[in-house]
Amino acid sequence: MTISRRGFLLGGGVVGVAAAAGTYGLIQEGVLPGRIRLNDLLGANEPPPPVPGAVPGRLVTGSFESKARGTTVGWTIAYPPGATEDAELPVCIAMHGRDGDNHWMFEGLSLQYFLASAVEGGGLPPFAIASVDGGAATNWHPRANGDNPQAMVVDEFLPMLSDRGLRTKGIGLWGWSLGGYGALLLASELGAQRVAAVVASSPALWRAPEETAPDVFDDPADFERNNVYTRGAAFAGIPLRIDIGDNDSFTPAVEAFIDDLPVRAAGGVTRGLHDTAYWMRVAPAEIAFLAQHLVAS
């Protein structure tokens, strides 16, 4: 049978569409690489929400010499509207991600405005958000070089916050990316007696040492000592919220962690990437979760 030129071209077009559809499916299922980049190009992400128009409370900054970290660390406290600098309020420790610092969540995510909106417009119980420098890629755990941001938070930062009048017996922990991992790790160390609630936003989790970024653990033994997958029982009694975007490279590892937890975590997988747009979109729900459990503590 002779195939006409038109038939050949039409047939080629059908084959091309089928091949493209097949390739798209393989990328979306993770068989071929590029799912996150492809979905970003196709508009699978959403823009950040507008910053609330509420007038924020006081934003107080300072620094101290940290023996635990061997360096000067900066800190910031965001108070809700109307609160004085010596207000007796519950406090949430905010833990930044890679290359961040104590200013990042306020300059990058505008959390002081979301907090003000939640307290003034949403009627949620007030609390303070306190951030501190944890290091570029320390992963918020003790490192072989002596840098120990975990001890800095517990032994230096929390006592300082207590001296300022903030309530530190039942704290909140809120982290993003590497800070999300750090929040989960610190909660597993302190337990329900010290931690009132944890929010891990797009936590940077790896299931095995060979999967990790090269600078966030010292060696495989360091990874195993600080493996949150083996600490499920430590989260008993601690309210957890874990949020992550469906186009985040950490999503499979985070889903596996959530599935293995002995407690049900709030939040879950929603549309988004590993970026500030996603973190700003989930911030109101995360603030509401923290407010609810901090006041209960």
N, C-alpha and C positions, 0 to 999 in steps of 0.2 A: 504494500500500500504506500502511495506517495503522500507525504505530508506537505501541505502548502506552507509558504513562508509565514502567512498570517497565523496558521495553526501552530507553527513552530514557536512563533513569538508569544502567542497566548499560552501555550503549554509551558514555555520557559517562565512566563510570569507567574503561573500557578505554582510551579516548582519553587520559584524564588520566594514567594510568599510563604509556602509551606516550610521551606528551609529556615526563613527568618523566624517564623513562629516557633519552630523546633528549637532554634538557638536561644530565643527568648525564654522558652520554658526551661531549658537546661541551666541558663544563668539564674533564673528565679529560684530554681531548686537547689542551687549551690553546686551543681555538677561542673559548670564552667565558672571561672572567676568573673567579677565585675558587677555583681548584683547591686551593690550600694551605689556605685558610680552611675550605672544605668538608670536606676530609679530616681536618682537625683536629677539627671538630665531630663527624665520624663515628667518631672514635677511631682514626684511621690512625696516630697517633703512639704511642709506648710511653713508660712512665715511666722516670725515671732509675734506674740500679741502686743498690742500697744501697752506702753508703760502706764500703770494707773496714775490718775491725776491727783491722788491723795497726797497731802503734805506729810512727809515722813517725820519721824521723831529725831532725836539727837543721834548723831553719828560721831562717836568718840574714838580717837586713835591714840596709840602709844607704842612703846617697845620695851623689851627687857633683855638682859643678858641671860641666855639659857645655858645652864650647865649641861643639861641633857642633850642639847643639839650642838654645843660648842660654838655658838654664834649668837649674834643679836637677832631677835625675832620681833617682827612687828605684829600688832594686833588691832582689831577694830571691833567695836560693839555698836550694833544698831538697836536703839531703843524704840519702842512703839510710841506713837504720838501721845504727848502729855506726860511722859515718864521723865523723872529726874535722873541724874547720873548715879544716885545712890538708891534707886528704887529697888525694892525687894521683889524681884520677878523671877519666874522660871527662866532658864537659859538653854539655848540650843547651840552646840558647838558646830560651826560650819567648816568643812574640810575641803579645800580646793583640790583641783586636779593637777596634771603635769604642768610644770612651769608657771603655776599660779602663785598667788600670794594672798595676804589677808584682805586686799582691796578688791580682788577679782569678782567676788559674788555681788559686790555693791556697784562696782563700775561696769561689770560685764552683764550681770543679770538684773540689776536694779532691785535687789531684794528688799531694800528699805522701803521702796514704794509699794511693793506687793504686801509687805507686812503691815504698812499703814492702812492700805485698802482693806485688808482682812479684819483689822481691829476696829477701824472707824466705820467703814461701810458695811462690812460683813458681820460685825458684832461678835467676833471671835475673842476668846480670852487673850490678853496681852502677854507677850513674852519677849525676851531679848535674843538677838542673834549675835554670837561672838565668834569671830574668825581669827586665825593665827597662822603664821608662816610655818608650813610643814616640810618645805624643801621641794626642789624641782621634780625629783623622781624617787623620793625615799619610799614611796608606797605606804607612808605612815606606819612604819614598823622599824624596830631596831636594826641598824645596818652594821656590817663588819667594821666600818671605819669609825664607829663610836657615835654616829649621828642617830639619836633616838627620839623621833618626834612623838612617839606614843607616851614615853615618860615625860616629855615636855608638857603635853596636854594634861596628864593626870597629876603630876607632882609640882608643876609650876603654874600653868595657866589657870587651872580650876581653882587653886587656892587664891590666886590673884583676883579672880572673878568673885569669889566668896568674900574677900576683903572689901570689895566694892558694893556688897549688899545683895548680889545675885544668889539665887538658890541653886546649889550645886549637888544636892543629894540625889535628885532624880532628874538627870540631864537629858536633853535631846541630842542626837547625833545626826548630822545631815551632810552628806558628801556627794561629790560629782566625779565620775570616772575613777581615777586613782583614789580620790577622796571618798568615793562610794565604797570602794574596797576597804579603805582605812576605817570608815565608820562601822562597817560590819565586823571587821577584825577587833576594833576596840570594844564594841558591844559584847563580843564573845569573851573578851578578857574581863570586863567589869561585871557583866551579868545583870539580872533584873533588879538587884538591890541598888544599883547605881544608875541604871539607864532606864528612862521612862519611855523612850520611843526612838526608833532609828528610821531614817529615810536614806536610801541609797538610790541616787539618780544616775542611771546608766553606769553602774559599777563596772570597773575594769577587772573582770574575772577571767582566769585561765584555769583549765582543768588539769594541766600537767606542766612540769617545769619546761619541757621543750617547746611549749606553745607561747611562753611569755616573751615580752619585750626584753631586750638584752640588759637593761639597766635597772630594772625594778626589783630584782632579787639578787643576792650575792652569788648563789649557787643552788643546785637542786635541793640540798639539805635545808637551806634557808626557806625555799618555797614550801617544803613539807612542814617545817615548824610553824609556818604561818598560813597553812592551807585552810581556808574557811569552809571548804567542802566537807572537811572531817570534823567540824565543830557544831554540827546541827543541834545537838542537845543543849549547847550553851545559849541558844536563842529562846529556850523555853521561858515563857512569861514576859518576853520583850515584844511589844507591838512593833511590827515591821511593815514598811512600805517600800517596795522596789519598783521603780519605773524605768522602762527602756524602750527605745524606738524600734520599730520592726525592720528598719534599714541600718541598724547598728551592728558593727562587726562582732560585738560582744554578746549579741542576743542569744545565740545557741547556748553559750556557756552560762548565761544568767538564767535562762529557762531551766537548764539542768539543775542549777543551784536551788531555784524556787521549788522545783518538783521534789527535791530531796529534803526540804525543810520539814521538821516535825510540827511546825505551826503554819497556819495560813497567812501569807503575806498579802497586804493590800497592794493596790496598783496593778502592775502587769505590763504587757506589751501593747503599745499603741503606736499610731503612725508617727514616724520621725526618724531623724538621724542622730548621730553623736555630736550634737552641737548646741550652741546657746539658744537657738530658736526653740528646740525641743525642751530644754531645761526651763525656759521662761514659760512655755505653755503649760507645763505640769506644776510649776511653782505654786499657784493658788491652792491646788488640791493637796500638795505636800505641806504647805503652811497650815492648812486646816487640820490635817492629820496630826501634826506636831502640837498645835494649840490644844486640841482635844485631849491628848494624852499627857501633855505637860501639866495642864491644870488639874487633871485627875490625880497626878502624882503628889 
